[in-house]
């Protein structure tokens, strides 16, 4: 019995030793891949997080490298916009133009200074309007209904003098289609002509495993390129 017991302990220690070696090697490989991805800026194109009002929004203060169409490197500000930090309240004497829209406005395909909001700002300033700024407040995937909610939640506080809403026909489908991934609030007019907002799809999404996964691992996802790639793949396949 004593010998059997010693044999069992020896087996256990052998298995434990091999497990420790395997885990150590795996962690070393993952760390190496993280370093390579970091140097190559791979896995920096995930910008979406759950949002209880609009269904989803951009991550704030997030480094982004985009390669799907074109190429750019940029960073979102504390409000999640691909823009510099915005002074609130608006400085005296400043004319502020805010552009709302979807991925066309966000313009991840080009460097920040080359999207149409910044080109407009450059041309207006070159024409003599020095104390003027044009803010790119586009959010990827947004429809006009979400932009309306975003205006009430964030944009009104920016005190824009001019508001430009970039629109294309697909925005109408976005406003009425709840079966997107992630879901978005849907909009309709009541028989009395009043705007009605339906958040059921958003609420279901926020209670789902996918949404909890996004929220629970947000800090890791911000810094792990591997997890960012897995998250993107999971979102595409779900």
Backbone torsions as a table, in degrees:
resi	resn	phi	psi	omega
1	UNK	NA	-42.1	-179.9
2	UNK	-60.5	-42.5	-179.5
3	UNK	-65.5	-41.4	178.2
4	UNK	-60.9	-42.0	-177.5
5	UNK	-64.5	-43.3	178.7
6	UNK	-63.5	-38.2	178.9
7	UNK	-63.7	-42.2	179.5
8	UNK	-64.3	-41.8	178.3
9	UNK	-63.5	-42.4	179.5
10	UNK	-61.9	-42.1	177.5
11	UNK	-61.8	-45.5	-179.6
12	UNK	-60.1	-45.4	-179.5
13	UNK	-64.7	-35.7	177.6
14	UNK	-65.0	-46.8	179.4
15	UNK	-63.3	-42.5	179.5
16	UNK	-62.0	-43.7	179.5
17	UNK	-61.5	-43.8	178.7
18	UNK	-64.6	-38.6	179.2
19	UNK	-64.0	-42.7	178.9
20	UNK	-62.6	-43.1	178.7
21	UNK	-62.8	-44.3	-179.3
22	UNK	-61.1	-47.8	-179.5
23	UNK	-63.3	-40.4	179.7
24	UNK	-63.0	-44.7	178.5
25	UNK	-63.8	-43.5	179.7
26	UNK	-60.4	-46.1	179.4
27	UNK	-63.3	-38.2	178.8
28	UNK	-65.2	-41.9	178.2
29	UNK	-63.8	-45.5	179.2
30	UNK	-61.6	-41.8	178.9
31	UNK	-63.5	-40.1	178.9
32	UNK	-63.9	-44.5	179.4
33	UNK	-63.6	-40.8	177.9
34	UNK	-59.0	-44.0	-179.5
35	UNK	-63.2	-45.5	179.6
36	UNK	-62.1	-46.5	179.3
37	UNK	-62.0	-39.0	-179.5
38	UNK	-64.8	-44.5	179.3
39	UNK	-64.7	-34.1	-179.2
40	UNK	-89.9	-1.8	-178.2
41	UNK	56.7	39.5	175.5
42	UNK	-88.7	143.3	178.7
43	UNK	80.2	23.4	178.8
44	UNK	-111.1	23.5	-178.5
45	UNK	-107.2	9.7	178.2
46	UNK	-91.7	113.3	-175.2
47	UNK	-121.1	-0.6	-170.8
48	UNK	-96.1	141.8	172.1
49	UNK	-139.1	156.5	176.9
50	UNK	-63.5	146.5	177.0
51	UNK	-140.5	127.3	-174.3
52	UNK	-68.0	-19.8	-179.1
53	UNK	-94.3	-49.5	-173.6
54	UNK	-103.6	0.3	-179.9
55	UNK	92.5	-47.5	176.8
56	UNK	-154.7	160.4	178.2
57	UNK	-156.1	175.2	177.0
58	UNK	-77.4	148.1	168.5
59	UNK	-64.5	139.9	177.5
60	UNK	-84.6	150.3	175.6
61	UNK	51.9	46.6	-175.1
62	UNK	-116.3	127.8	173.4
63	UNK	-71.1	135.5	-177.3
64	UNK	-134.5	129.4	170.7
65	UNK	-121.5	121.3	-171.7
66	UNK	-116.1	130.6	-177.6
67	UNK	-131.6	-2.7	-173.6
68	UNK	-62.3	-43.9	173.6
69	UNK	-137.5	121.8	-175.5
70	UNK	71.2	-158.4	-179.1
71	UNK	-158.3	138.6	174.9
72	UNK	-160.2	155.5	170.6
73	UNK	-127.3	132.3	-177.8
74	UNK	-159.6	-177.4	-179.5
75	UNK	-142.2	135.9	175.0
76	UNK	-79.6	154.3	178.6
77	UNK	-88.6	-171.1	-175.6
78	UNK	-68.6	-12.1	176.6
79	UNK	-99.1	-1.2	179.5
80	UNK	88.3	7.5	179.4
81	UNK	-93.7	150.8	177.2
82	UNK	-81.6	71.6	-167.6
83	UNK	-155.4	161.9	172.8
84	UNK	-64.4	169.7	173.6
85	UNK	-63.9	135.7	-173.6
86	UNK	-102.1	128.4	-179.5
87	UNK	-72.3	125.3	176.2
88	UNK	-131.6	122.9	1.7
89	UNK	-71.3	166.9	-178.6
90	UNK	-64.1	132.5	178.5
91	UNK	-59.6	144.7	-179.4
92	UNK	-60.6	138.0	176.5
93	UNK	83.1	-4.8	-179.0
94	UNK	-87.9	131.4	171.7
95	UNK	-92.3	122.3	-174.8
96	UNK	-116.1	121.4	175.5
97	UNK	-109.3	128.2	178.9
98	UNK	-112.8	131.0	177.8
99	UNK	-108.3	123.0	174.6
100	UNK	-105.4	148.2	178.3
101	UNK	172.2	-168.9	-178.6
102	UNK	-103.6	-144.4	-175.9
103	UNK	-63.1	-27.5	177.9
104	UNK	-63.6	-39.6	178.0
105	UNK	-73.7	-44.7	179.0
106	UNK	-55.5	-45.5	171.8
107	UNK	66.6	44.2	179.2
108	UNK	-63.0	-16.7	-177.4
109	UNK	-72.3	-15.9	-177.8
110	UNK	-129.5	160.5	175.1
111	UNK	-57.7	153.3	-175.6
112	UNK	-53.0	-38.9	-176.9
113	UNK	-74.4	-5.7	-178.5
114	UNK	-106.1	-0.5	175.8
115	UNK	-74.4	163.1	-168.2
116	UNK	-67.8	-25.7	177.8
117	UNK	-65.1	-44.0	-178.9
118	UNK	-73.4	-32.1	175.0
119	UNK	-65.8	-38.7	176.2
120	UNK	-63.3	-44.3	178.9
121	UNK	-59.1	-45.7	-179.0
122	UNK	-60.9	-42.2	-177.5
123	UNK	-70.1	-39.3	178.6
124	UNK	-67.1	-40.2	178.9
125	UNK	-67.9	-37.5	177.8
126	UNK	-65.8	-25.4	179.4
127	UNK	-84.9	3.5	175.1
128	UNK	111.3	-4.3	-179.8
129	UNK	-89.5	74.9	-173.2
130	UNK	-69.3	-41.3	-176.3
131	UNK	-88.7	61.7	-174.4
132	UNK	-145.8	144.5	174.3
133	UNK	-138.2	148.0	175.0
134	UNK	-118.0	117.9	-175.2
135	UNK	-99.8	128.9	176.6
136	UNK	-87.0	101.6	179.2
137	UNK	-110.9	30.2	176.5
138	UNK	-72.9	145.9	176.7
139	UNK	-129.8	127.9	-175.4
140	UNK	-56.8	129.5	175.6
141	UNK	86.4	-2.3	-175.6
142	UNK	-76.2	144.0	169.1
143	UNK	-101.6	175.3	-176.7
144	UNK	-65.4	-30.5	177.6
145	UNK	-64.2	-45.1	176.8
146	UNK	-63.5	-36.9	178.3
147	UNK	-65.2	-35.2	175.3
148	UNK	-62.4	-45.2	178.0
149	UNK	-65.2	-39.3	178.1
150	UNK	-63.3	-39.0	178.2
151	UNK	-59.8	-46.8	-179.0
152	UNK	-65.6	-36.6	-175.7
153	UNK	-78.3	-43.1	-171.5
154	UNK	-128.0	-42.6	-168.1
155	UNK	-69.7	-37.5	-179.6
156	UNK	-57.7	-33.3	179.9
157	UNK	-66.7	-20.7	-179.0
158	UNK	-80.1	-8.8	178.2
159	UNK	54.4	56.0	-179.6
160	UNK	-68.4	141.8	173.1
161	UNK	-82.9	-31.7	178.1
162	UNK	-134.6	135.4	176.7
163	UNK	-118.6	121.3	177.3
164	UNK	-107.9	124.7	177.4
165	UNK	-109.5	110.8	177.8
166	UNK	-77.1	126.5	-172.1
167	UNK	-133.0	140.5	166.4
168	UNK	-138.7	168.5	-170.6
169	UNK	-61.2	-28.3	178.8
170	UNK	-63.9	-21.0	179.2
171	UNK	-63.4	-30.2	178.5
172	UNK	-63.6	-44.2	177.1
173	UNK	-63.2	-39.0	178.9
174	UNK	-60.0	-37.4	-177.2
175	UNK	-70.6	-23.4	-174.6
176	UNK	-110.7	-10.5	-174.8
177	UNK	-98.7	114.5	179.0
178	UNK	-88.2	-17.7	-171.6
179	UNK	-87.4	39.4	174.6
180	UNK	-94.0	169.3	-179.8
181	UNK	-132.1	109.6	-0.7
182	UNK	-70.0	158.7	179.5
183	UNK	-67.8	163.0	178.7
184	UNK	-132.0	158.7	173.0
185	UNK	-64.6	149.4	178.7
186	UNK	-112.2	157.8	-171.5
187	UNK	-131.3	143.1	178.0
188	UNK	-154.7	161.9	176.3
189	UNK	-98.7	135.7	175.6
190	UNK	-73.4	166.1	176.4
191	UNK	-55.5	-24.3	179.0
192	UNK	-87.4	1.2	177.3
193	UNK	84.5	15.7	179.2
194	UNK	-95.8	145.4	-179.4
195	UNK	-72.2	129.7	177.1
196	UNK	-117.3	134.5	-179.5
197	UNK	-114.4	128.7	-179.4
198	UNK	-110.0	115.6	-177.4
199	UNK	-101.6	10.9	-174.5
200	UNK	-61.7	-41.0	178.8
201	UNK	-64.1	-39.5	179.4
202	UNK	-66.6	-45.0	-179.7
203	UNK	-61.4	-39.6	178.4
204	UNK	-65.0	-41.7	178.0
205	UNK	-61.8	-44.7	-178.1
206	UNK	-64.7	-27.4	179.5
207	UNK	-88.2	-3.9	-174.7
208	UNK	-82.6	164.9	176.4
209	UNK	-61.9	-41.2	-178.5
210	UNK	-56.7	-47.5	-178.7
211	UNK	-65.9	-42.8	179.1
212	UNK	-64.0	-35.7	177.1
213	UNK	-61.7	-46.9	178.9
214	UNK	-57.5	-48.7	-174.6
215	UNK	-70.8	-43.1	-175.3
216	UNK	-64.6	-36.4	-174.7
217	UNK	-107.1	21.2	-173.8
218	UNK	-58.2	-47.8	-177.1
219	UNK	-64.2	-39.9	178.1
220	UNK	-67.7	-42.0	-178.7
221	UNK	-63.1	-31.4	178.4
222	UNK	-65.1	-32.3	-171.7
223	UNK	-110.3	-13.8	179.7
224	UNK	-102.7	114.2	178.9
225	UNK	-67.4	-35.2	180.0
226	UNK	-63.6	-48.2	-179.7
227	UNK	-65.6	-34.5	177.3
228	UNK	-62.4	-42.3	178.3
229	UNK	-66.1	-41.0	178.1
230	UNK	-65.2	-38.6	178.6
231	UNK	-63.6	-43.2	179.3
232	UNK	-63.3	-43.2	179.6
233	UNK	-64.6	-40.6	179.4
234	UNK	-64.2	-39.2	179.9
235	UNK	-66.4	-40.7	-179.5
236	UNK	-65.8	-39.0	-174.8
237	UNK	-84.4	-20.1	-176.1
238	UNK	-79.7	NA	NA
